[in-house]
């Protein structure tokens, strides 16, 4: 949603973002970086409404009206960004096992051994991951196994979230709400925050320069301690 807002805003449109939560990207950003990013969005000219609920969207006199508590906003276009729901009709018709998505095992194999599924449509370990990094890895596993047999598995881990919008980049993975914090800043617009619980890396957040994101994500998967993480920085 924010990437779409960024591109539309860059094209000269007047953009209003209505967010139900009291801060932006609460699952992907901790409070300090969320505040910094919200300020950056507003500085770009976007009208950012936090803690605001959309009550109704209706057509009126050739345009759209978005109703929020206490105010109605006129719009030419309304974009909803509220999650992903896989299209499973074809899989159901083919007799495949479907829950929220097309159910697959660690080999990306469906209930029909001749059919593999990956990406946003696949449900692995009871979860759907609508992110490009898990989708890329699932595709590699599905393609390999479809050709060579059940040789490679998809290891279920919490996937990183990556965002490029409003002239910055953000990379986050893990929990970003509690624990000891290691912070490094090159300047106000480039930095990282690593979270540790009982001396073990449990969360990573980078903004601006995100080049170290993947190496820190792998360090988190391996339960790296603070000394190991500091050696990577």
C-alpha positions in Angstrom: 0.0 0.0 0.0 2.7 2.5 0.9 4.7 1.6 -2.2 1.6 2.4 -4.3 1.1 5.6 -2.4 4.7 6.6 -3.0 4.4 6.0 -6.8 1.1 7.9 -7.1 2.5 10.7 -5.0 5.6 10.9 -7.2 3.3 11.3 -10.2 1.8 14.4 -8.8 -1.4 13.0 -7.3 -2.8 14.2 -4.0 -2.6 11.2 -1.7 -4.3 10.5 1.6 -3.3 7.4 3.6 -5.8 6.2 6.2 -4.3 3.8 8.7 -6.3 2.1 11.4 -3.3 1.5 13.7 -1.9 4.3 15.8 1.5 4.1 14.0 2.7 3.1 10.5 3.8 -0.5 9.8 3.5 -1.6 13.4 4.4 -5.2 12.6 7.5 -4.3 10.6 8.9 -1.3 12.5 9.6 -0.4 16.1 8.2 2.8 17.5 11.2 5.1 16.8 11.6 4.1 13.2 7.9 4.1 12.6 7.8 7.7 13.8 10.7 8.6 11.6 9.1 7.0 8.6 5.7 8.7 9.2 7.5 12.0 9.3 9.2 11.2 6.0 5.9 10.2 4.4 4.3 13.5 5.5 7.4 15.5 4.3 6.8 14.1 0.8 3.3 15.7 0.8 1.2 12.7 1.8 -1.8 13.3 4.1 -1.2 10.5 6.6 -4.1 9.8 9.0 -3.1 7.4 11.8 -5.5 5.7 14.2 -8.4 6.4 11.7 -11.0 3.9 10.7 -12.7 3.8 7.3 -16.4 3.4 7.9 -17.7 3.5 4.4 -16.8 4.0 0.7 -19.5 5.0 -1.6 -20.1 6.6 -5.0 -21.5 10.1 -5.1 -21.9 12.6 -8.0 -19.3 10.9 -10.2 -16.6 10.5 -7.5 -15.9 8.4 -4.5 -16.5 9.4 -0.9 -14.5 7.8 2.0 -16.3 8.2 5.3 -14.1 8.3 8.4 -15.2 9.3 12.0 -16.0 13.0 11.8 -15.0 13.6 8.2 -15.7 12.6 4.6 -12.9 12.5 2.0 -13.6 12.9 -1.7 -11.4 10.7 -4.0 -11.0 9.7 -7.6 -9.5 6.4 -6.7 -9.5 4.3 -3.5 -6.9 1.6 -3.0 -7.3 -1.0 -0.3 -4.2 -2.7 1.1 -5.6 -5.2 3.7 -3.8 -8.4 3.0 -3.8 -11.3 0.5 -6.3 -14.1 -0.1 -5.1 -16.8 -2.5 -7.3 -17.7 -5.5 -7.8 -21.4 -5.0 -10.7 -22.2 -7.3 -8.6 -24.1 -9.9 -6.9 -26.1 -7.1 -10.3 -27.1 -5.6 -11.6 -28.1 -9.1 -8.5 -30.2 -9.5 -9.2 -32.0 -6.3 -6.2 -30.7 -4.4 -6.3 -30.2 -0.6 -7.1 -26.5 0.1 -7.3 -24.7 3.4 -6.6 -20.9 3.4 -4.3 -21.7 0.5 -3.2 -24.7 -1.5 -1.7 -27.0 1.1 1.8 -28.2 0.4 4.5 -30.0 2.3 8.1 -29.0 2.8 8.9 -30.2 -0.8 6.2 -27.8 -2.1 4.2 -30.9 -3.2 0.4 -30.7 -3.0 -1.9 -33.6 -2.1 -1.4 -34.7 -5.8 2.3 -35.8 -6.1 2.4 -34.6 -9.7 1.4 -31.0 -8.7 3.6 -28.4 -6.9 2.5 -25.0 -5.6 4.6 -22.1 -4.4 4.4 -18.4 -3.6 1.3 -16.5 -2.4 -1.1 -19.4 -3.2 0.8 -22.0 -1.2 0.0 -22.8 2.4 3.0 -24.4 4.1 3.1 -25.3 7.8 -0.3 -23.7 8.2 1.0 -20.3 7.0 0.8 -18.2 3.9 3.7 -15.8 3.3 2.7 -13.1 0.7 6.2 -11.8 0.4 8.7 -12.0 -2.5 11.6 -13.5 -0.6 9.7 -16.6 0.6 8.0 -16.9 -2.8 11.4 -16.9 -4.5 12.7 -19.7 -2.3 9.5 -21.7 -2.6 9.8 -21.4 -6.4 13.4 -22.7 -6.3 12.3 -25.7 -4.1 9.2 -26.5 -6.2 11.1 -26.2 -9.5 14.0 -28.4 -8.3 11.7 -31.1 -6.9 9.4 -31.1 -9.9 12.4 -32.0 -12.1 14.6 -34.1 -9.8 12.3 -35.6 -7.2 11.9 -34.9 -3.5 15.4 -33.7 -2.8 15.1 -30.1 -1.5 12.9 -28.7 1.3 11.6 -25.3 2.2 12.7 -24.4 5.7 9.9 -22.5 7.4 11.3 -19.4 9.0 9.9 -15.9 9.7 10.5 -14.1 6.4 12.0 -10.6 6.3 9.9 -7.7 5.1 11.5 -5.3 2.6 10.1 -1.9 1.5 11.4 0.7 -1.0 9.3 3.9 -0.9 9.6 7.6 -0.2 13.3 7.7 -1.2 14.4 5.2 1.4 14.6 1.4 2.0 13.5 -0.6 5.0 14.4 -4.2 6.0 13.0 -5.9 9.1 12.7 -9.4 10.5 11.8 -10.9 13.8 10.4 -9.2 16.9 11.1 -5.5 17.4 9.3 -4.7 20.6 11.3 -6.0 23.6 14.8 -6.9 24.6 18.2 -5.2 24.6 18.8 -2.9 21.6 22.0 -2.4 19.7 21.7 0.7 17.5 24.1 2.0 14.9 23.4 5.2 12.9 25.4 6.6 10.0 23.0 9.6 10.1 19.3 10.3 10.8 18.3 8.5 7.5 20.6 5.5 7.7 20.8 3.1 10.6 20.0 -0.3 12.1 18.6 -1.6 15.4 19.2 -5.2 16.5 17.1 -6.7 19.3 18.5 -9.3 21.7 16.8 -11.5 24.3 19.0 -13.4 26.8 21.9 -12.5 24.6 20.5 -14.0 21.4 19.6 -11.9 18.3 15.8 -12.0 17.9 15.0 -9.0 15.7 16.7 -6.8 13.0 15.6 -3.5 11.6 17.5 -1.4 9.0 16.5 1.8 7.3 18.2 3.7 4.5 21.2 1.5 3.8 19.8 -2.1 4.1 22.8 -3.9 2.6 23.5 -5.9 5.7 19.9 -7.1 6.0 20.3 -10.6 4.6 23.5 -11.3 6.6 21.9 -10.2 9.8 18.7 -12.2 9.0 20.9 -15.3 8.6 22.6 -14.5 11.9 19.2 -14.3 13.6 18.3 -17.7 12.2 21.5 -19.2 13.6 20.7 -17.6 17.0 23.8 -15.4 17.0 25.0 -13.6 20.1 25.8 -9.9 20.4 29.6 -10.4 19.8 28.9 -12.3 16.5 26.5 -9.6 15.4 28.8 -6.7 16.2 31.5 -8.5 14.1 29.1 -8.3 11.1 28.6 -4.5 11.4 
